[in-house]
Amino acid sequence: QVQLVESGGGLVQPGGSLRLSCAASGRTFSRYAMGWFRQAPGKEREFVAAISWSASTTYYADSVKGRFTISRDNAKNTLYLQMNSLKAEDTAVYICAAKFGTAYARPRDFYSENSYWGQGTQVTVSS
């Protein structure tokens, strides 16, 4: 099993930037495909971005393409989400996810077995 702890959330003005981190422990970090999801109050959890375990492949939701960048540092067992040009609609709890044993995971794969989730970190975009 892997434990995931997010950090870096907070309050930011529209157009601002924020970088989220997800620290992983418990198993070899490089053997996990990783992803970011978000959930706003009263809404369903939605996919944001995913990255393969070697960082050779990334995938983004259309709503964040060109604004967000997912990356990972396997030596530090850490996943990142750089968020630029933030909008009010980006306000949500951002949740880190890991899928063990696969190089790359589709969004739906994070909801199946051998998948792990963090507790989330709140991002609020408001003026």
Disulfide bonds with the S-S distance in Angstrom:
Cys22-Cys96 2.08
